[in-house]
């Protein structure tokens, strides 16, 4: 063989194959490979290893069906996370997890797109498509996260300017790309809407705490183009429509994938699961409800900024009307990806943030 012959790699990288199968995000799979949890043809896998359709892949000793990789099903859930749930599949302390209320899948698994800490509520996205999850979480795609936050302490213009300019945290510089004060709040309690471009651990809380003020409530209300709207109550989920998934996919450069057909039996099953998802997690899983009202923890609280509403612009919700499905009756407003404007958004803002120029049409 000529030494100048180019070596063409055979197969695909293992983490990409498992991500497409919905086993986990690429980041998850890379961590599992490093931990020795994945085997290829009976041998412990290595980072960067490539596999072909003929290779046998096992995770924690369980051999995966390779035909699952060819299905390439892309489903997405919007979930309104209550306080007290953790973003792991199994918690050693027995606390409720965000996966407890989600519908069961016959093949594959739900992958959480980012995380919220146990005391943070609001918007979480889940998908069966590992590549979609990977791109939405990757910094290069700049999926901004918007939060409604209640802080306790004095906040002045100089502090807000410092937070937008940037401060040094223990893991490097960080900043809000936008901050707007909400009209509600009294005394030392003030509500703000703020935007970050990364998903670093407890970043929003740490930014405010760097200025000597305490975060007493934190709720994510937007992830990229997806808003959380008021009709999706705490602890409930709904599945995105084909059109919404296509818009979300286009944001990160992915071609549309047609949703599989849903039978009447499957639709009725989803409706039952949705109705059940609004109930408190069973005792024994660690779930705690509100003893006074019987609601899941985090519901029925007073005050706060309405979901998906901009401060001082409460009439400017970015929602669209779609046919009711998955247990919803009639027509109602849905949380929906925003549509791009002709001109660029301000720095740190997605189209639709603080503007009603593109309301109503999709």
N, C-alpha and C positions, 0 to 999 in steps of 0.2 A: 504494500500500500504506500502511495506517495505521502511523505511527511507533510506536504502542503495541503493535503485534503482537509476540507473544513469538517469539523465534527458537528453534526446536527443532533441536538438532544432528542431523545426518544420519549414520548409520552408527555403528560402534563404534570406540573408541580402538585404534590400531594395536597397541600393546603387549599389550592384552587379547586381540585376535584371534590374534596369534602365540603368546602364552602358551597359549591353549586348543588350538592346533594342535600343541603339544608342541615348538615350535622352541626354546624356552628359557623361563626364568622371566621375569616382568615386569621384574625388576631387570636381567637379562641383556639383554633386548630394548631397554630404555631406554638402556643403555650402547652397544649397537650402533647405535641411531639417532643418538646423540650423535657416534659415530665416523664417521657417513656410510655405514655398511655396508648400509643398507636403502633400497630404492627403491620408490616407488608410482607405477605408470604411467610408469616411466622416469625419474622425478624423485626426487632425494634426499629421503627422508622427514624430517619434523620432529617433535620431541617434542609429544605431545598431538594429533597428526593423527588424524583419523577416516577410516575406510574402509568401503566397502560391498562386498557380494559381487561386484559387477562390477569392482572395482579389481584390477589385477594387482600382486602384491607379489613383490619379489625380495630375496633375502639374498645378499650377495656376488656379485651378478650372476646368481644361479640363481632362476628364477621358480618359486614354490611352487604346488602344486595346491591350490586353495581348497576343494575337496571334503573335504580332510583335516580341515578345521575342523569339519565336521559329524559326524565319527566320534565325537569326545569319548570316546576310550578312556582309562580310568584304570587303569593297572597300577602296582604298587609292588614294588620289590625291596628286600630287606634284605641288606646286604653287610658282611662282616667285613674291614675294611681292614688290610692288613699295613703294617709300617713300610717306608718307601722308595718308596711310591707317591704321586704328586701328584694333586690334584683338578682337573686341567685336561684338555681333550681332546687337545691336542697340546703337548708340551713341547719348547721349542727346544734343551734340553740332552739330549734323547733318553732321559729317565728314564721308567720305566713309569708309567702313569696308572691311575686307578681304573676307567677305562672299558675297559681292555684285556681284562678277563676277563668283561665283561657280555655277555649274549646280544644278537645283532644284531637290529634291528627292520626290518621291511619299509618302514614309513612312520613318520615322526616320529623322535624321538630320546629317549634317557634324560636326564633332568634331575636333577642332584644336588641334594638338599635340604640345603643347608649344605655346609660344607667341614671337612676336618681337615688339619692341616699334615703335611709329609712324615714327621716323626718320631712322629706320633700314630697309634695304632691304634684299631680298634674299629668301632662301629656307624655306618654310613652308609646313608641311604635314597635311593632313586632312583625317579622316577615318569615317566610319559608325559604327565601332566596338569599343565600349567604353572600353572593356578590353584591346584591343591592345593599345589604347591611354593611358590608365592608366599605363601599363607596360613600354611603351616607355618613359613616363615622370618620372617614379619612380626612385629615385637615386640608388636603389639596382641593377638596370640593366645597369647602367653606360653607357648610350648613350651619347657619347661625341659630342660636337658641335664645328664646326670649322668656323672661321670668317676671312674674308679679311678685314683689318682695316687700314685706313689712319690716321696717327697721325701727329700733328703739334708740333714740338719741338725737342730738342736734345735727342736722345736715344743712350745709350752706353751699353756695355756688362754688367756692374754692375747693371744697371736698369733692363735689361732682366733677369738677374739671380735672382734679388729680386722678380720679378713677377712670376718666376717659383718656387721659394722657398716658397713664400706666404707672403701676407701682410694682415693687419687687416683692414677690412671695418666696417661700422657702424652696419652691421648685422652679423659680425663674420669673421673669417679668410677665405681668398680666394686666388686662384692662377691659373695661366695658366699651364697646363700640358705639353705644347709645344709651342714654338714661333720660327718662321722662318722669316727672313727678305726677302722681295721681291726686285728684282733688280730695279723696277721703283720707281720714286719719285725724287723730286729735292728740293734744298734749305732746308727749315724746314719741308717739307712734305715727309713722308716716309710710305711705305706700308709694312704691316706684315701679316702673317697668324698665328693665335693663336687658341688654343684649350682649352675649359673649359669642365668640366665633369658634371656641374649642369646647371639648367636653371633659376638661380636667377635673379631678376629684375635688368636690366641694368648692369649686372655684368662685361661685357667686358669693357664698357665705364668707370665704376667706378674704375676698376683695373688700367687702363692707367692713369686716372685722379689723382689717388693716388700718381703718380710719377711726377705730375706737367706738364703733356703733355695733349693736347686737341685732342679728337677724332673728325675728320672732316668728315669721311665717314665710314660706318660700313655695312657689307654685309655678311649674313650667306651663306656659300657655301657647308656645309655638315652637316647632322644630322645622327649620327651613321654611318651605312654603305651606306647611300644615298647621292650621290653628285648632285649638281645643275650644269647642263652643258649649254653651250652658246646658244644652239638652242631654249631653252625655254626662250623667251624674257620677259621683264618686264611686269607684269600684266597678264601673260598667265598661264594656268594650263594644266596638262595632267593626265590621269588616269594610275596608275600602272598596269602592266600586271599580270597575274596569277603567273608566275614564280617569279617576283619581290616581290609580296606580300608574297609568301611562304618563300622567303629568309628573308624578314623583320620580319615575324612572328616567324621564327625559332630563330632569334636573341634574342627573349624574351620568348622562351619556349612555344610558341603556335602551336598547330597542324594546318595543312593547312585547309582552308575552300574554297570549290569550288565556284568560281564566278557564279552568275546566268547567264543564256543565254541572249544574247543581240539580239533583233530583228533588222531587217534592218531599220525599222522606228525609233527605239530608237537610233541606231547608227547615222542615219542622223541628228536626233535632237541634239545629242551630238556634232556632227561636227559643226552645226550651232552655238551652244552655245560657242564652243571653238573659232570660228572665231570672235564672238561678244565680247568674254572676253578680247581681245587685244585692244578694243576701250576704250577711256576715260569713266569714270563713268558719267552718265547723270548729267547735271547741276541741282541743286536743292537737290542732295544728298551730295553736298559739295565737289565733285571731282574737281581737278584743273589739267589742262593739261599744257604742255610746250607751252607758247604763241608763241615762235619763230618757233618751228617745228611742233606743233600740236600733239606731242606725249604725252602719259600719263606721269605725273610727274615722274622723275627718269630715263627716257630713254634718250639715245642719249648723255650722258655725256662723257666727255673726260677723258682719263687716267684710272687708276685703274688696278687691277689685273684681268685677264680673269677668268671667272667663272670656278670653279673646276680644276684649274691649280695650282700646287705646285710652290712656288717661285723657280726660277732658273731651273725648270723642266717642262717647258711649253709643252713638248711633251708627258707627262705622264698622260693623262686623263683616269679615270676609267669609261669607258663607254662600252656598248655592243651594237651590232647591232640587232635590232628586226624588225619585219614586221611593217610597218606604220599602225597606227590605230587612231581612234577618230579624223579624220580630217587631219592627216599627210599623205602626198603622197609619195609612194615609200618606200625605206629603208633609215633610218637615225640613227644617234647615239642617244641613250637614256641615261638619268640619271639612274643609276642602283645601287642596293646594291652591295657592294664589297664582294668578296669571301674570306673565311678565309684561311690564310696560314697555313702550317704545324707547324711552330714555332710561338711563341707568338710575338705580336707587342711590340714596345718599349713603355715605360710608357707614358700614356696619348695619345696613338695613336691607331686608329682602323686599321685593316688590309687594306692595299692599300694606307695609308697615307705615302707619301714620298718614295714609293717603287713601282716598276713595276714588282715585282716578280710574280704577279697573274693576269696579264692583259689578256683580250681577251676571256676567257672561262667561261662558266657557267654550 
